Structure formats: structure tokens, C-alpha cells
Amino acid sequence: MLRKIMLAATTALLSIGPVMAADDLLTASWDDVIAQAKQEGELNWYVWYFQPEFREQVRVFEDLYGIKVNVPDVTSGDDVKNKLLAEAGREVGDIDVIALGGDAANTIDVTKVFYGPILPVLPEAGALTDKINGGDGQGYAVAYWGNQTGMAYDSNRVDVATLPQTLDELAAWIDANPGQLGFNYEKGGSGPSFIHNIARNILGIAPDAVIDAVPDLAPVWDWFNAREDKFVITGSNADSLTRLNSGEFLMVPAWEDMLFSLQTKNEVGSQIKLYVPDWGMNGGGNIVAIPANAPNKAAALLFVSWLTSADTQTAFNQRFGTAPANSNADSSKALVSAAERANTRLWTMPINSNDVVPAFIENVVQD
């Protein structure tokens, strides 16, 4: 009996096959990657938003490969990044796959912190990119989530032909509709996107300009302070959309994916539409990467492939309204037209929004 048990165990081990080293995974056949990923059987994906929805979405991956995906509770992108950096010195960390804003790739050494380069290994590499949101993943991080801020409006009460497209038109619209524009400056990026781009337009800085230092922002604060009794500061992205939906406002800055999600849940009505004006609003997206000390690298590599595949990117577009990060995916459910995406601007160029928004708080909110 003991001989039979030992023989069965040996046969099982032989059927599983040897475990490949991390470097070998990058040159192995994709079938071998899948086989080792199934051996590992589990992975931890750290992402800070839409966690309940993602836990449902990854069941497709789990059913397909028999690999469990854990989505731990984290509260912000900074929490995710800080955990990554705090664990970088450990031999083995907790994170297998991490989501970050695309620009984060410019703030860390991706060649040391991440495993890879993984982009050339992915089966659909030709339809993917490692550059998004002003960041360059250098093949170690891959775009998987496209998002866009814009101006949401109540189409039952606003004629699309009257929507402001330029700074002068916006100023005239605010004068004609006092109290009907709301925006936030914290707890979400749609309001900061609005502030950032209005500042750029007031200063006459073209979106492709190159500047060496933060310009004098005094004219920006003069513009906002001259209209402080005609706009309303809201508490957050969600607060802006909720109050727009209830009829308090006619227009607010908003995220494309957030509006889509709220409408899918019937929390915001279909009369709320979104456009990206000629003055520009920030957009970009997020990346996924595998930490250099990830415990389950094969499962992580397979999961990144699944996340960035045309099928999954199409599913994300249909469920979340995202702009697909795979050029072969279907983007037909997006709230923003392809033509309006030409008005997308970067968060960090030509002036960084982080240089504008804190100064807005000091010179407009607290003044």
C-alpha cells in the first residue's frame, strides 16, 4: 500500500512538471506559463477602486483557469503605491499584480521595482501599450484602464448647441447661469482636472507647450475669484454628480467611467450626458505591473494577459464605460466620442495639476 501511495505521489509530481525560475518565464512558451500559473493557483491583485465590481469580474478568469484572485481592501492609489515601495526590500512580498495611475511609472524605477519586461511576452502585445497618462512603463507596466474627465450636463435642461467649448464661452455661460456650475477640488480628480485646464487656458499655455517652471498663477485666481459667487464648490466627484442628477446644477466636471457606473446602477439618470470641451479636460488611464518580488509570477503574468486582452477590455467598456487599452477591443459603449478624445490633456503637462490645485485651495477657497 505504501508503495502505491509513493508511486501515485511521484506520478502526480511528474505530471505537474518542474517550477520555472522567474527569468525562464519570460522566454517560456505560453502553454508553459499557463501550466505553472495553474500550479501556483492563486494571486493577489491590489487595486484601489471598483473593488466589489472587480471581484465579480475576475470570476471569468477564475472559471477559465481555476486560479483564485484575491482583491484586498485598500482605500487609495497612494496606499497601493506605498505598500509596493514598503515591501520592495523583502525577498517575497504580498502583491502579485498591482494597479497604479499611469504617471506613477515616472516616479519609481520600474526596472528595479517591477518584474519584466512583461509587455513583449504577452500574447496580444501588438495591440497594447506601456505608455499612458504621461507615464512610460518601459515594458514593465502595461496600460489596462482608459479613463477621461469631461463636463457632465443635464440634457433635459441644456441644449447641446449651447455647451461652452472655449474659455470665453465658459465665462459667458457662467454669467448667464449663476450657481449652476459645481465642481470639487478634492476627493476625486474631475474637479482638479477642470481647475487645471481652466488655469492653462487663462495663461494661454498650449497643451503641447514645454515650460521650465511654474508660471505666475495670479491671473488664474483673479478669474476664479471674480466669479466666486457664481459657482459652487462640491464635496467630491460623487457629490457633484448626485446634485447634478437632482437638478441643483446644470453642469459639473465628472469621470466618464464613474458616470457610466452610476447610470448602470440607476443612481444617475440617462439624461446626464458627458462631453469633452475644446478647452480640454484631463484623461489617461492606469497600468498594471508585477512586483519584482511577487510570490506567484506565472499566475500574475497570465492575469495581466487576461486583464489586457481584447475580450476583457471589451467587457470593461461594456460594464464600466472605460476607453479600452487594447486596440482590438470594442469601445462602442463609451460615453465620449472618439472625436472628443482629441481634447484629452495630460495631468502633468505642460504644467502639473499638483502645482495648480493646492494653490487654488490657498488663493481661492481659503482666500
Secondary structure, DSSP 4 states (H G I P E B T S, - for coil): -HHHHHHHHHHHHHHH-PPPPHHHHTTS-HHHHHHHHHHH-EEEEE-SSSHHHHHHHTHHHHHHH--EEE------HHHHHHHHHHTTTSSS-S-SEEEEEGGGGGTS-HHHHB----GGGSTTGGG--SEETTEE-TTTEEEEEEEEEEEEEETTTS-GGG---SHHHHHHHHHHSTT-EEE-SSSSSHHHHHHHHHHHHHTT--TT---SSPPP-HHHHHHHHTTTTTEEE-SSHHHHHHHHHTTS-SEEEEEHHHHHHHHHTTSS-TTEEEE--TT-EEEEEEEEE-BTT-S-HHHHHHHHHHHHSHHHHHHHHHHH-PBPSSTTS--TT-SS-TTGGGGEE-SSSSS-HHHHHHHHIIIII--
